[in-house]
Amino acid sequence: MHIRSVSLKTTRLALALLSASIHADDMVMVAPHNTKVLFENDRVRALETLTKPGEKLAMHSHPARVNYFLHPLQERITYEGKPPRDYAWKAGEVAFSEAVKLEVVNIGTTEGHNIVIELKDNQHRVAPMH
């Protein structure tokens, strides 16, 4: 009994550490004060993000996603292994991106406020409508 109990505890600890290392660059973990999970299920996760002027979100990752910008936003994005690039988004603008790892800085004068819909592994694909 004692050996089985220790083994189970060791297995749980190992799984917890593995899970933490896999998700260590998740936006919610990297920027918890800027990010709120609005909804999540096995297919999507909806996040609300807020960034003040001059604020930086450290290197983090996203699966494929759709961004909906609630406020105008000027930001500098550095994709992993690439030089920084500046973007200007209008309120109401929508952008799609494949999975990425990036760092973001709000270089504008207004607070950034957007909704991010992350797409999870799409094993539940349905046939397209005709």
SEDRENKE-675136 format. One record per residue: chain; residue number from 1; x, y, z of N, C-alpha, C in turn. Coordinates in pm, whole numbers. Layout:
// SEDRENKE-675136
c = A | k = NUM | n_u = X | n_v = Y | n_w = Z | ca_u = X | ca_v = Y | ca_w = Z | c_u = X | c_v = Y | c_w = Z .
...
//
This chain:
// SEDRENKE-675136
c = A | k = 1 | n_u = 82 | n_v = -120 | n_w = 0 | ca_u = 0 | ca_v = 0 | ca_w = 0 | c_u = 86 | c_v = 125 | c_w = 0 .
c = A | k = 2 | n_u = 186 | n_v = 130 | n_w = 83 | ca_u = 271 | ca_v = 249 | ca_w = 94 | c_u = 345 | c_v = 275 | c_w = -38 .
c = A | k = 3 | n_u = 395 | n_v = 171 | n_w = -99 | ca_u = 469 | ca_v = 187 | ca_w = -226 | c_u = 373 | c_v = 238 | c_w = -334 .
c = A | k = 4 | n_u = 254 | n_v = 184 | n_w = -341 | ca_u = 156 | ca_v = 228 | ca_w = -441 | c_u = 119 | c_v = 375 | c_w = -417 .
c = A | k = 5 | n_u = 104 | n_v = 414 | n_w = -292 | ca_u = 70 | ca_v = 552 | ca_w = -258 | c_u = 180 | c_v = 648 | c_w = -301 .
c = A | k = 6 | n_u = 305 | n_v = 613 | n_w = -274 | ca_u = 418 | ca_v = 697 | ca_w = -313 | c_u = 426 | c_v = 706 | c_w = -465 .
c = A | k = 7 | n_u = 407 | n_v = 592 | n_w = -532 | ca_u = 413 | ca_v = 590 | ca_w = -677 | c_u = 304 | c_v = 678 | c_w = -737 .
c = A | k = 8 | n_u = 184 | n_v = 673 | n_w = -684 | ca_u = 74 | ca_v = 756 | ca_w = -733 | c_u = 105 | c_v = 904 | c_w = -711 .
c = A | k = 9 | n_u = 159 | n_v = 938 | n_w = -596 | ca_u = 195 | ca_v = 1078 | ca_w = -568 | c_u = 304 | c_v = 1125 | c_w = -664 .
c = A | k = 10 | n_u = 402 | n_v = 1040 | n_w = -690 | ca_u = 511 | ca_v = 1074 | ca_w = -782 | c_u = 456 | c_v = 1095 | c_w = -922 .
c = A | k = 11 | n_u = 366 | n_v = 1009 | n_w = -965 | ca_u = 306 | ca_v = 1020 | ca_w = -1098 | c_u = 226 | c_v = 1150 | c_w = -1110 .
c = A | k = 12 | n_u = 148 | n_v = 1183 | n_w = -1008 | ca_u = 70 | ca_v = 1307 | ca_w = -1011 | c_u = 161 | c_v = 1429 | c_w = -1017 .
c = A | k = 13 | n_u = 268 | n_v = 1427 | n_w = -939 | ca_u = 363 | ca_v = 1538 | ca_w = -940 | c_u = 427 | c_v = 1553 | c_w = -1078 .
c = A | k = 14 | n_u = 468 | n_v = 1440 | n_w = -1136 | ca_u = 531 | ca_v = 1444 | ca_w = -1268 | c_u = 434 | c_v = 1499 | c_w = -1372 .
c = A | k = 15 | n_u = 308 | n_v = 1457 | n_w = -1367 | ca_u = 208 | ca_v = 1508 | ca_w = -1462 | c_u = 184 | c_v = 1657 | c_w = -1442 .
c = A | k = 16 | n_u = 179 | n_v = 1702 | n_w = -1319 | ca_u = 159 | ca_v = 1844 | ca_w = -1291 | c_u = 276 | c_v = 1926 | c_w = -1345 .
c = A | k = 17 | n_u = 399 | n_v = 1879 | n_w = -1324 | ca_u = 516 | ca_v = 1951 | ca_w = -1374 | c_u = 519 | c_v = 1953 | c_w = -1526 .
c = A | k = 18 | n_u = 485 | n_v = 1841 | n_w = -1588 | ca_u = 481 | ca_v = 1834 | ca_w = -1733 | c_u = 377 | c_v = 1929 | c_w = -1789 .
c = A | k = 19 | n_u = 260 | n_v = 1929 | n_w = -1728 | ca_u = 154 | ca_v = 2020 | ca_w = -1771 | c_u = 198 | c_v = 2165 | c_w = -1757 .
c = A | k = 20 | n_u = 262 | n_v = 2199 | n_w = -1647 | ca_u = 309 | ca_v = 2336 | ca_w = -1625 | c_u = 413 | c_v = 2375 | c_w = -1729 .
c = A | k = 21 | n_u = 503 | n_v = 2285 | n_w = -1763 | ca_u = 607 | ca_v = 2319 | ca_w = -1860 | c_u = 551 | c_v = 2332 | c_w = -2000 .
c = A | k = 22 | n_u = 448 | n_v = 2252 | n_w = -2032 | ca_u = 387 | ca_v = 2261 | ca_w = -2164 | c_u = 316 | c_v = 2394 | c_w = -2180 .
c = A | k = 23 | n_u = 250 | n_v = 2442 | n_w = -2075 | ca_u = 169 | ca_v = 2562 | ca_w = -2082 | c_u = 237 | c_v = 2685 | c_w = -2024 .
c = A | k = 24 | n_u = 366 | n_v = 2677 | n_w = -1997 | ca_u = 438 | ca_v = 2788 | ca_w = -1933 | c_u = 436 | c_v = 2914 | c_w = -2019 .
c = A | k = 25 | n_u = 424 | n_v = 2901 | n_w = -2151 | ca_u = 423 | ca_v = 3019 | ca_w = -2236 | c_u = 282 | c_v = 3056 | c_w = -2281 .
c = A | k = 26 | n_u = 182 | n_v = 2996 | n_w = -2218 | ca_u = 42 | ca_v = 3030 | ca_w = -2245 | c_u = 17 | c_v = 3174 | c_w = -2202 .
c = A | k = 27 | n_u = -57 | n_v = 3248 | n_w = -2281 | ca_u = -80 | ca_v = 3390 | ca_w = -2253 | c_u = -141 | c_v = 3414 | c_w = -2115 .
c = A | k = 28 | n_u = -230 | n_v = 3329 | n_w = -2073 | ca_u = -294 | ca_v = 3345 | ca_w = -1942 | c_u = -191 | c_v = 3329 | c_w = -1830 .
c = A | k = 29 | n_u = -93 | n_v = 3243 | n_w = -1849 | ca_u = 12 | ca_v = 3223 | ca_w = -1749 | c_u = 114 | c_v = 3337 | c_w = -1753 .
c = A | k = 30 | n_u = 148 | n_v = 3383 | n_w = -1873 | ca_u = 249 | ca_v = 3486 | ca_w = -1890 | c_u = 197 | c_v = 3624 | c_w = -1848 .
c = A | k = 31 | n_u = 71 | n_v = 3652 | n_w = -1879 | ca_u = 15 | ca_v = 3785 | ca_w = -1852 | c_u = -121 | c_v = 3774 | c_w = -1781 .
c = A | k = 32 | n_u = -121 | n_v = 3719 | n_w = -1659 | ca_u = -249 | ca_v = 3698 | ca_w = -1590 | c_u = -323 | c_v = 3828 | c_w = -1556 .
c = A | k = 33 | n_u = -253 | n_v = 3938 | n_w = -1541 | ca_u = -318 | ca_v = 4065 | ca_w = -1507 | c_u = -378 | c_v = 4133 | c_w = -1631 .
c = A | k = 34 | n_u = -339 | n_v = 4085 | n_w = -1749 | ca_u = -388 | ca_v = 4144 | ca_w = -1874 | c_u = -491 | c_v = 4056 | c_w = -1943 .
c = A | k = 35 | n_u = -506 | n_v = 3934 | n_w = -1896 | ca_u = -584 | ca_v = 3836 | ca_w = -1969 | c_u = -691 | c_v = 3773 | c_w = -1881 .
c = A | k = 36 | n_u = -810 | n_v = 3762 | n_w = -1935 | ca_u = -921 | ca_v = 3697 | ca_w = -1863 | c_u = -983 | c_v = 3592 | c_w = -1956 .
c = A | k = 37 | n_u = -1000 | n_v = 3471 | n_w = -1905 | ca_u = -1066 | ca_v = 3367 | ca_w = -1982 | c_u = -1216 | c_v = 3390 | c_w = -1972 .
c = A | k = 38 | n_u = -1279 | n_v = 3416 | n_w = -2086 | ca_u = -1422 | ca_v = 3442 | ca_w = -2090 | c_u = -1503 | c_v = 3314 | c_w = -2108 .
c = A | k = 39 | n_u = -1444 | n_v = 3219 | n_w = -2182 | ca_u = -1513 | ca_v = 3094 | ca_w = -2215 | c_u = -1410 | c_v = 2993 | c_w = -2258 .
c = A | k = 40 | n_u = -1433 | n_v = 2867 | n_w = -2227 | ca_u = -1344 | ca_v = 2760 | ca_w = -2274 | c_u = -1420 | c_v = 2629 | c_w = -2279 .
c = A | k = 41 | n_u = -1397 | n_v = 2556 | n_w = -2388 | ca_u = -1444 | ca_v = 2418 | ca_w = -2396 | c_u = -1338 | c_v = 2338 | c_w = -2471 .
c = A | k = 42 | n_u = -1371 | n_v = 2219 | n_w = -2518 | ca_u = -1271 | ca_v = 2136 | ca_w = -2582 | c_u = -1234 | c_v = 2181 | c_w = -2724 .
c = A | k = 43 | n_u = -1304 | n_v = 2284 | n_w = -2778 | ca_u = -1277 | ca_v = 2328 | ca_w = -2914 | c_u = -1223 | c_v = 2469 | c_w = -2926 .
c = A | k = 44 | n_u = -1261 | n_v = 2559 | n_w = -2833 | ca_u = -1217 | ca_v = 2698 | ca_w = -2840 | c_u = -1193 | c_v = 2753 | c_w = -2699 .
c = A | k = 45 | n_u = -1118 | n_v = 2863 | n_w = -2696 | ca_u = -1102 | ca_v = 2940 | ca_w = -2573 | c_u = -1113 | c_v = 3087 | c_w = -2611 .
c = A | k = 46 | n_u = -1197 | n_v = 3160 | n_w = -2539 | ca_u = -1215 | ca_v = 3303 | ca_w = -2564 | c_u = -1148 | c_v = 3380 | c_w = -2452 .
c = A | k = 47 | n_u = -1060 | n_v = 3474 | n_w = -2489 | ca_u = -986 | ca_v = 3556 | ca_w = -2394 | c_u = -1017 | c_v = 3702 | c_w = -2416 .
c = A | k = 48 | n_u = -1019 | n_v = 3777 | n_w = -2308 | ca_u = -1026 | ca_v = 3923 | ca_w = -2316 | c_u = -890 | c_v = 3973 | c_w = -2273 .
c = A | k = 49 | n_u = -830 | n_v = 4063 | n_w = -2353 | ca_u = -699 | ca_v = 4117 | ca_w = -2317 | c_u = -704 | c_v = 4269 | c_w = -2310 .
c = A | k = 50 | n_u = -634 | n_v = 4322 | n_w = -2213 | ca_u = -621 | ca_v = 4467 | ca_w = -2193 | c_u = -473 | c_v = 4500 | c_w = -2179 .
c = A | k = 51 | n_u = -427 | n_v = 4601 | n_w = -2254 | ca_u = -289 | ca_v = 4647 | ca_w = -2240 | c_u = -287 | c_v = 4799 | c_w = -2236 .
c = A | k = 52 | n_u = -219 | n_v = 4852 | n_w = -2138 | ca_u = -205 | ca_v = 4997 | ca_w = -2125 | c_u = -95 | c_v = 5047 | c_w = -2218 .
c = A | k = 53 | n_u = -99 | n_v = 5175 | n_w = -2254 | ca_u = 8 | ca_v = 5230 | ca_w = -2337 | c_u = 145 | c_v = 5203 | c_w = -2273 .
c = A | k = 54 | n_u = 237 | n_v = 5153 | n_w = -2354 | ca_u = 372 | ca_v = 5123 | ca_w = -2306 | c_u = 385 | c_v = 4986 | c_w = -2243 .
c = A | k = 55 | n_u = 276 | n_v = 4918 | n_w = -2219 | ca_u = 281 | ca_v = 4787 | ca_w = -2153 | c_u = 326 | c_v = 4678 | c_w = -2250 .
c = A | k = 56 | n_u = 404 | n_v = 4585 | n_w = -2196 | ca_u = 462 | ca_v = 4476 | ca_w = -2276 | c_u = 410 | c_v = 4342 | c_w = -2225 .
c = A | k = 57 | n_u = 368 | n_v = 4258 | n_w = -2318 | ca_u = 332 | ca_v = 4120 | ca_w = -2286 | c_u = 450 | c_v = 4034 | c_w = -2331 .
c = A | k = 58 | n_u = 513 | n_v = 3970 | n_w = -2235 | ca_u = 632 | ca_v = 3889 | ca_w = -2263 | c_u = 603 | c_v = 3779 | c_w = -2364 .
c = A | k = 59 | n_u = 709 | n_v = 3719 | n_w = -2415 | ca_u = 696 | ca_v = 3612 | ca_w = -2515 | c_u = 596 | c_v = 3507 | c_w = -2466 .
c = A | k = 60 | n_u = 496 | n_v = 3479 | n_w = -2550 | ca_u = 394 | ca_v = 3381 | ca_w = -2518 | c_u = 345 | c_v = 3317 | c_w = -2648 .
c = A | k = 61 | n_u = 264 | n_v = 3216 | n_w = -2635 | ca_u = 218 | ca_v = 3147 | ca_w = -2756 | c_u = 66 | c_v = 3143 | c_w = -2763 .
c = A | k = 62 | n_u = 19 | n_v = 3125 | n_w = -2886 | ca_u = -123 | ca_v = 3107 | ca_w = -2914 | c_u = -135 | c_v = 2997 | c_w = -3018 .
c = A | k = 63 | n_u = -240 | n_v = 2915 | n_w = -3009 | ca_u = -273 | ca_v = 2831 | ca_w = -3124 | c_u = -336 | c_v = 2920 | c_w = -3231 .
c = A | k = 64 | n_u = -381 | n_v = 2864 | n_w = -3340 | ca_u = -451 | ca_v = 2945 | ca_w = -3441 | c_u = -561 | c_v = 3022 | c_w = -3370 .
c = A | k = 65 | n_u = -582 | n_v = 3149 | n_w = -3415 | ca_u = -676 | ca_v = 3233 | ca_w = -3341 | c_u = -734 | c_v = 3343 | c_w = -3428 .
c = A | k = 66 | n_u = -842 | n_v = 3402 | n_w = -3376 | ca_u = -905 | ca_v = 3519 | ca_w = -3435 | c_u = -901 | c_v = 3629 | c_w = -3330 .
c = A | k = 67 | n_u = -855 | n_v = 3747 | n_w = -3368 | ca_u = -852 | ca_v = 3865 | ca_w = -3280 | c_u = -961 | c_v = 3962 | c_w = -3324 .
c = A | k = 68 | n_u = -1039 | n_v = 4010 | n_w = -3228 | ca_u = -1138 | ca_v = 4115 | ca_w = -3253 | c_u = -1098 | c_v = 4235 | c_w = -3168 .
c = A | k = 69 | n_u = -1069 | n_v = 4347 | n_w = -3233 | ca_u = -1019 | ca_v = 4465 | ca_w = -3164 | c_u = -1137 | c_v = 4556 | c_w = -3126 .
c = A | k = 70 | n_u = -1156 | n_v = 4574 | n_w = -2995 | ca_u = -1265 | ca_v = 4658 | ca_w = -2946 | c_u = -1229 | c_v = 4806 | c_w = -2947 .
c = A | k = 71 | n_u = -1101 | n_v = 4837 | n_w = -2933 | ca_u = -1049 | ca_v = 4975 | ca_w = -2936 | c_u = -940 | c_v = 4982 | c_w = -3041 .
c = A | k = 72 | n_u = -912 | n_v = 5101 | n_w = -3093 | ca_u = -796 | ca_v = 5116 | ca_w = -3181 | c_u = -670 | c_v = 5078 | c_w = -3102 .
c = A | k = 73 | n_u = -574 | n_v = 5020 | n_w = -3169 | ca_u = -452 | ca_v = 4976 | ca_w = -3101 | c_u = -332 | c_v = 4984 | c_w = -3194 .
c = A | k = 74 | n_u = -225 | n_v = 5044 | n_w = -3144 | ca_u = -97 | ca_v = 5041 | ca_w = -3213 | c_u = -7 | c_v = 4951 | c_w = -3129 .
c = A | k = 75 | n_u = 49 | n_v = 4851 | n_w = -3194 | ca_u = 133 | ca_v = 4759 | ca_w = -3119 | c_u = 254 | c_v = 4717 | c_w = -3200 .
c = A | k = 76 | n_u = 358 | n_v = 4680 | n_w = -3127 | ca_u = 480 | ca_v = 4627 | ca_w = -3187 | c_u = 483 | c_v = 4479 | c_w = -3151 .
c = A | k = 77 | n_u = 484 | n_v = 4396 | n_w = -3253 | ca_u = 486 | ca_v = 4251 | ca_w = -3232 | c_u = 620 | c_v = 4196 | c_w = -3278 .
c = A | k = 78 | n_u = 679 | n_v = 4116 | n_w = -3193 | ca_u = 801 | ca_v = 4044 | ca_w = -3228 | c_u = 768 | c_v = 3896 | c_w = -3228 .
c = A | k = 79 | n_u = 764 | n_v = 3837 | n_w = -3347 | ca_u = 741 | ca_v = 3694 | ca_w = -3358 | c_u = 873 | c_v = 3624 | c_w = -3331 .
c = A | k = 80 | n_u = 867 | n_v = 3511 | n_w = -3267 | ca_u = 988 | ca_v = 3438 | ca_w = -3230 | c_u = 1081 | c_v = 3422 | c_w = -3351 .
c = A | k = 81 | n_u = 1206 | n_v = 3466 | n_w = -3335 | ca_u = 1306 | ca_v = 3452 | ca_w = -3439 | c_u = 1297 | c_v = 3555 | c_w = -3551 .
c = A | k = 82 | n_u = 1211 | n_v = 3657 | n_w = -3536 | ca_u = 1194 | ca_v = 3757 | ca_w = -3641 | c_u = 1209 | c_v = 3897 | c_w = -3582 .
c = A | k = 83 | n_u = 1238 | n_v = 3996 | n_w = -3667 | ca_u = 1249 | ca_v = 4134 | ca_w = -3617 | c_u = 1111 | c_v = 4189 | c_w = -3580 .
c = A | k = 84 | n_u = 1106 | n_v = 4290 | n_w = -3492 | ca_u = 978 | ca_v = 4351 | ca_w = -3454 | c_u = 909 | c_v = 4416 | c_w = -3574 .
c = A | k = 85 | n_u = 777 | n_v = 4420 | n_w = -3567 | ca_u = 698 | ca_v = 4483 | ca_w = -3673 | c_u = 582 | c_v = 4557 | c_w = -3607 .
c = A | k = 86 | n_u = 555 | n_v = 4679 | n_w = -3654 | ca_u = 447 | ca_v = 4761 | ca_w = -3598 | c_u = 316 | c_v = 4739 | c_w = -3673 .
c = A | k = 87 | n_u = 206 | n_v = 4739 | n_w = -3596 | ca_u = 72 | ca_v = 4720 | ca_w = -3651 | c_u = -19 | c_v = 4828 | c_w = -3595 .
c = A | k = 88 | n_u = -117 | n_v = 4870 | n_w = -3673 | ca_u = -220 | ca_v = 4964 | ca_w = -3627 | c_u = -354 | c_v = 4900 | c_w = -3658 .
c = A | k = 89 | n_u = -433 | n_v = 4876 | n_w = -3554 | ca_u = -564 | ca_v = 4812 | ca_w = -3568 | c_u = -673 | c_v = 4914 | c_w = -3540 .
c = A | k = 90 | n_u = -781 | n_v = 4906 | n_w = -3613 | ca_u = -897 | ca_v = 4993 | ca_w = -3592 | c_u = -998 | c_v = 4919 | c_w = -3504 .
c = A | k = 91 | n_u = -1078 | n_v = 4994 | n_w = -3430 | ca_u = -1187 | ca_v = 4934 | ca_w = -3353 | c_u = -1280 | c_v = 4861 | c_w = -3450 .
c = A | k = 92 | n_u = -1316 | n_v = 4738 | n_w = -3416 | ca_u = -1403 | ca_v = 4658 | ca_w = -3501 | c_u = -1330 | c_v = 4571 | c_w = -3601 .
c = A | k = 93 | n_u = -1199 | n_v = 4589 | n_w = -3612 | ca_u = -1120 | ca_v = 4509 | ca_w = -3706 | c_u = -1102 | c_v = 4368 | c_w = -3652 .
c = A | k = 94 | n_u = -1096 | n_v = 4273 | n_w = -3745 | ca_u = -1080 | ca_v = 4131 | ca_w = -3711 | c_u = -958 | c_v = 4079 | c_w = -3786 .
c = A | k = 95 | n_u = -877 | n_v = 3999 | n_w = -3718 | ca_u = -757 | ca_v = 3941 | ca_w = -3782 | c_u = -744 | c_v = 3795 | c_w = -3743 .
c = A | k = 96 | n_u = -703 | n_v = 3712 | n_w = -3837 | ca_u = -677 | ca_v = 3569 | ca_w = -3813 | c_u = -528 | c_v = 3545 | c_w = -3814 .
c = A | k = 97 | n_u = -483 | n_v = 3452 | n_w = -3731 | ca_u = -341 | ca_v = 3414 | ca_w = -3730 | c_u = -330 | c_v = 3264 | c_w = -3705 .
c = A | k = 98 | n_u = -236 | n_v = 3203 | n_w = -3772 | ca_u = -201 | ca_v = 3064 | ca_w = -3740 | c_u = -129 | c_v = 3063 | c_w = -3605 .
c = A | k = 99 | n_u = -97 | n_v = 2946 | n_w = -3555 | ca_u = -28 | ca_v = 2934 | ca_w = -3426 | c_u = 104 | c_v = 3010 | c_w = -3430 .
c = A | k = 100 | n_u = 133 | n_v = 3085 | n_w = -3323 | ca_u = 254 | ca_v = 3167 | ca_w = -3317 | c_u = 306 | c_v = 3175 | c_w = -3174 .
c = A | k = 101 | n_u = 431 | n_v = 3218 | n_w = -3165 | ca_u = 491 | ca_v = 3257 | ca_w = -3038 | c_u = 537 | c_v = 3401 | c_w = -3060 .
c = A | k = 102 | n_u = 498 | n_v = 3492 | n_w = -2969 | ca_u = 523 | ca_v = 3633 | ca_w = -2993 | c_u = 531 | c_v = 3713 | c_w = -2864 .
c = A | k = 103 | n_u = 588 | n_v = 3832 | n_w = -2878 | ca_u = 592 | ca_v = 3932 | ca_w = -2771 | c_u = 520 | c_v = 4055 | c_w = -2826 .
c = A | k = 104 | n_u = 441 | n_v = 4122 | n_w = -2740 | ca_u = 360 | ca_v = 4235 | ca_w = -2785 | c_u = 384 | c_v = 4354 | c_w = -2694 .
c = A | k = 105 | n_u = 398 | n_v = 4474 | n_w = -2755 | ca_u = 409 | ca_v = 4599 | ca_w = -2679 | c_u = 305 | c_v = 4695 | c_w = -2733 .
c = A | k = 106 | n_u = 226 | n_v = 4755 | n_w = -2644 | ca_u = 131 | ca_v = 4859 | ca_w = -2684 | c_u = 213 | c_v = 4987 | c_w = -2701 .
c = A | k = 107 | n_u = 232 | n_v = 5029 | n_w = -2827 | ca_u = 313 | ca_v = 5149 | ca_w = -2855 | c_u = 226 | c_v = 5270 | c_w = -2881 .
c = A | k = 108 | n_u = 96 | n_v = 5256 | n_w = -2860 | ca_u = 4 | ca_v = 5367 | ca_w = -2884 | c_u = -20 | c_v = 5450 | c_w = -2759 .
c = A | k = 109 | n_u = -120 | n_v = 5535 | n_w = -2767 | ca_u = -155 | ca_v = 5624 | ca_w = -2655 | c_u = -287 | c_v = 5583 | c_w = -2590 .
c = A | k = 110 | n_u = -348 | n_v = 5477 | n_w = -2641 | ca_u = -476 | ca_v = 5430 | ca_w = -2586 | c_u = -461 | c_v = 5286 | c_w = -2536 .
c = A | k = 111 | n_u = -552 | n_v = 5250 | n_w = -2446 | ca_u = -551 | ca_v = 5113 | ca_w = -2394 | c_u = -597 | c_v = 5016 | c_w = -2502 .
c = A | k = 112 | n_u = -523 | n_v = 4907 | n_w = -2517 | ca_u = -564 | ca_v = 4802 | ca_w = -2609 | c_u = -667 | c_v = 4714 | c_w = -2541 .
c = A | k = 113 | n_u = -772 | n_v = 4681 | n_w = -2614 | ca_u = -878 | ca_v = 4596 | ca_w = -2560 | c_u = -926 | c_v = 4509 | c_w = -2674 .
c = A | k = 114 | n_u = -901 | n_v = 4380 | n_w = -2663 | ca_u = -945 | ca_v = 4291 | ca_w = -2769 | c_u = -990 | c_v = 4156 | c_w = -2714 .
c = A | k = 115 | n_u = -1064 | n_v = 4087 | n_w = -2799 | ca_u = -1112 | ca_v = 3952 | ca_w = -2770 | c_u = -1034 | c_v = 3858 | c_w = -2861 .
c = A | k = 116 | n_u = -978 | n_v = 3754 | n_w = -2802 | ca_u = -900 | ca_v = 3654 | ca_w = -2875 | c_u = -976 | c_v = 3522 | c_w = -2867 .
c = A | k = 117 | n_u = -1008 | n_v = 3465 | n_w = -2982 | ca_u = -1072 | ca_v = 3334 | ca_w = -2986 | c_u = -967 | c_v = 3235 | c_w = -3036 .
c = A | k = 118 | n_u = -918 | n_v = 3152 | n_w = -2946 | ca_u = -817 | ca_v = 3052 | ca_w = -2981 | c_u = -886 | c_v = 2923 | c_w = -3023 .
c = A | k = 119 | n_u = -838 | n_v = 2866 | n_w = -3132 | ca_u = -893 | ca_v = 2741 | ca_w = -3184 | c_u = -808 | c_v = 2625 | c_w = -3133 .
c = A | k = 120 | n_u = -872 | n_v = 2530 | n_w = -3070 | ca_u = -799 | ca_v = 2414 | ca_w = -3020 | c_u = -786 | c_v = 2310 | c_w = -3130 .
c = A | k = 121 | n_u = -711 | n_v = 2204 | n_w = -3104 | ca_u = -691 | ca_v = 2097 | ca_w = -3202 | c_u = -826 | c_v = 2059 | c_w = -3262 .
c = A | k = 122 | n_u = -837 | n_v = 2074 | n_w = -3391 | ca_u = -966 | ca_v = 2057 | ca_w = -3457 | c_u = -987 | c_v = 1914 | c_w = -3505 .
c = A | k = 123 | n_u = -1004 | n_v = 1824 | n_w = -3411 | ca_u = -1031 | ca_v = 1684 | ca_w = -3446 | c_u = -1180 | c_v = 1662 | c_w = -3469 .
c = A | k = 124 | n_u = -1260 | n_v = 1762 | n_w = -3440 | ca_u = -1405 | ca_v = 1750 | ca_w = -3451 | c_u = -1456 | c_v = 1814 | c_w = -3579 .
c = A | k = 125 | n_u = -1377 | n_v = 1810 | n_w = -3683 | ca_u = -1417 | ca_v = 1875 | ca_w = -3807 | c_u = -1545 | c_v = 1815 | c_w = -3863 .
c = A | k = 126 | n_u = -1625 | n_v = 1901 | n_w = -3915 | ca_u = -1747 | ca_v = 1855 | ca_w = -3983 | c_u = -1734 | c_v = 1887 | c_w = -4129 .
c = A | k = 127 | n_u = -1812 | n_v = 1818 | n_w = -4208 | ca_u = -1808 | ca_v = 1842 | ca_w = -4353 | c_u = -1855 | c_v = 1984 | c_w = -4380 .
c = A | k = 128 | n_u = -1789 | n_v = 2055 | n_w = -4473 | ca_u = -1832 | ca_v = 2191 | ca_w = -4507 | c_u = -1974 | c_v = 2192 | c_w = -4562 .
c = A | k = 129 | n_u = -2042 | n_v = 2303 | n_w = -4539 | ca_u = -2178 | ca_v = 2316 | ca_w = -4593 | c_u = -2168 | c_v = 2344 | c_w = -4743 .
c = A | k = 130 | n_u = -2260 | n_v = 2292 | n_w = -4818 | ca_u = -2259 | ca_v = 2312 | ca_w = -4964 | c_u = -2355 | c_v = 2418 | c_w = -5005 .
//
